[in-house]
Amino acid sequence: MPCSCDCSNSLFKGARPIFVFGSNEAGIHGAGAALHARQRHGAILGRGIGLQGQSYAIPTKDRRLRTLPLSVIHGYVQDFVHFALDHPSLMFEVTRIGCGLAGYTDADIAPLFRGAPTNCRLPAGWVDCRYTATRFSPLAKNEYERGPKRGLFSHGGHNNAEEQQQQD
């Protein structure tokens, strides 16, 4: 059965693009684009990050299926951008990662893809908000207001709940 996602009608003529989807760190791939990636693009159950078959997983949720902070998602997106830059012969069809089950908006996620190369086709509308997010969703605004330890684009990676309690 042919794929029903947008990548089947891709602008990339002559090449089947890699389906880039939002995942969870556990690689459950049980719903949304992740399920589609597992059923149609070779995503591997139990593998929540990186290239798998004709798909590439970018985590937006942790192993317990909690939404990751934007700072952590940003790190995963940067890993993907570097991968795409290192593989210019591959074409990537990026879905609206983080904008479904994770609860972020396009304006929250699109700027994370700053620097994505031309072999990445981004979702419609992301080009407009790709360079700056002037309005945050309530989820991102709340994260941003918590401050630099766990705020938007902070460094140091994701802390689990126990580590966050120790920091507070």
N, C-alpha and C positions, 0 to 999 in steps of 0.2 A: 504494500500500500504506500503511495507517495506521501511525503511529509507535507503537513498542512501549515507549517510555520512560514514566516516571511522569507526565511532563507532559501526556500525552494524557488522563489521568484527574485533571487538576489541580483544586485547590480554587477556582481562578479561573474562575468560570462566565462564559461568554459571550466570553472572550478567550483566544486561544492564547498562552500565555506564551513569553517568550524563554528558550531553553535555555542555561543558563550552565554552561560546562564548563572543565576544566583543559586547558591547551594548552602548547605550547612556543613560544619567542620566534620561531622560524623559520616557524611556521604549517604544519607538515608534516601535522598532522591524520591520522596514519596508524594509530592504534590507540585502543581504549577509547572513552570518551565523545567524544573529539575526532573520531574517525572517524564515529561516529554523528552528530555535529553537522554534519559535511561532507556525509554521505549524506542526512540527513533535515531539517536545519534551516538550510541555506544557508551554513555556514562556508566561508570562501574559502581555498583552498590558497595558502600563502605569507603569510598574514596571521594572526599569532599573538596579537593583542591587540585587544580591543574588540568592538563590535557589528558583526555580519555576518549579513545575512539575518535569520532568526528565532533567532539565537544570539549569545552574548557569550563571547569567549575571555578567560580569566584564566590567564596563564602560570604554570606550576609547574616548568617545565624551561627551560634556556637554549637558545641556537641550536645547540649541540652535543649537545643532549638530556641534559645533566647536570641533576640536581635542583637547583633554586634554593634558596638559604637562605630561611628563614621571613621574615626581614626584608625581602627583596625581594618575596616573594609577598604579604606584608602591604601593601606599596605598591600592587601591582596590585589587591588586594582593595579597598583604600581608594578607588582610582580608580573601581572598579565601584560601590561603595556611593554615592559622589558622583553617578555617572551615574544610578543608580536613584532617588536623592533628587531629582535634576533632572528626572526623567521619571516622575512619579507615575501617569500614565495607562497606563504599560507594566507588565506583570506579568512577574516573573522566577522561573524554576524553577531553583534552584541545585543542581547535582550535588555529590557528595562530591569536589570538586577536591583534588588533591594526595594523596588517600588510596588511589590505585591504583598506577600506574606510578611516581609520584614517591616513594612510600614513607612518607609521613607518616600519622599516625593522625587520627581524628576529633578527639581531644583537642588535637592540635597545630594543626589548621586551624580548627575551629569558633570559637575566640576571635578569630580575625582578622576575623570578620564582625560584631564588636561594632558596634552602631549601624546595622545593616542595616534599612532601612525595611520597613513592612508589605507593600509590593508585592513583596517577596522571600520566596519560600517556601524555607526552608532544609531540608536533609535531616533525617529523623527522628533524634532523639537529639542534634542539635546545640544545641538550646535548653538542654539540661541542662549542657553543657560550654562554652557560648558566652561566659560572662563570666570564667571562670578555668580555666586548665589546671593542675591540681594534679600530674598525672603526665605526663611527656613520653615519647614513643617514644625508643628508643635513638638514632635519627637526630637528633631535635630536641634531646635531652639533650646529645649530642656537640657540636652546634652551639652550644648555650647555654653550655657549659663552655669554649668557646674564647675567650670574653671579649667585651667591648663592641665591638671593631672589626668582628667578623663574627658576633656573637651574635644571639640571639633579639631581634627588634624593634630592632636597632641602626639608626642613621640613616646616610645616605650612599650608599645604593643598593648594587647588586651589583657586585662586582669580578670581573673575569675571572681565570683562573689565573695569567697573567703578572703582573697587578697584585698578586695575593695573594702571589706569591713575592717581589716587591719589598718588600712590607710586612713579611714575616717576617724 
